[in-house]
Amino acid sequence: MIESLWLLIVFIGVTFMFSGTVGIMRFPCFFLKLHSASMTDSFGAPLMLLGCALKFGFSVTTLKILLLIPIMWITSSLCSYLLCKSKLG
């Protein structure tokens, strides 16, 4: 059960990453590209990390991976905000 669950979560994360990459390539405006990149960082990468944590089971590696997810959420939103403010200002 866990084998198929982690694979499904990683696949959903890869799908988010792929759609964000397509959005960065296709959208014409800077702010739309920024939105696409921030959604990729906010949803795609943490889902892939969560899938990897499920794959490894309970270990120190899993704890490190799970600690990366909130760090990525904070830094991703902060960087998107700062990029948006630098473009406006």
N, C-alpha and C positions, 0 to 999 in steps of 0.2 A: 504494500500500500504506500509506504513512504517513497519507494523507488519511483512510482508513477507520479506521486504528488510533487516531488522536487523537480522532476522533469517537466511537468506542466507549468510550474511556477517559473522556471528558467525560460521556458518557451514564451510565456506571456511577457517576461522581461525583455527578451530578445525582440519580440514584436514591437514593444514600446520603443526600444532603441532604434529599430529599423524605421518605424514611422516618424520618429523625431529626426532621423537623418534625412529622410525624404522631405520633411517639412523645411529643414534648413536649406536644402538644395532648391526647393521649388517656390517658397514664399518670396514675394518681391520686397516686402518692407522689413526694415531692421527689427522692429518690435515684434512682428510675427515670427521672424527667425529666432529671436530671443525667447519668445514664448515656447516655441517648439523645442529649443535646446533645454530650457528649464524643466519642461515636462518630461523630457528624456532623462534628465538627472534625477528628478523627483520620483519617477515611477519605474523606469526601466532598470536602472542600476540597483536600487534596493531590492527589487524583486529577484534579480539575478543573484544578489548576495544572500537573500533569504533561501533561495533554492540551494545554493552551495552550503549554507548552514545546515539545512535538512539532510543534505547528502553526507556531510561529515559526522552527523550524529552529535551526541553530547561530548564535547571535548573543549580544550582550551582554544583551539582554532575556531570553533563555533562561537565562543564568547567574544573573540576578537572580531569576527565577522559581524556579529549582532551589534557590537559597539560602533562599528563603522557606519551603520545605517543612520542613526541620528546625527552623526557628524556630517554625513553627506547631505542630509536634508537642510541642516543649518547653513553650511557653506554654500550650497547650491542656491538657495533662496537669497542669501546675502549677496552673492556675486551677481545674480540676475538683477537685483535691485540696484546695485552700484553701477552696473553697465547701463541700465535704463536711465539713471540719474545723470551719468556722464554724457549720454547722448542728448538729453534734454537741456543740460546746462551748458 
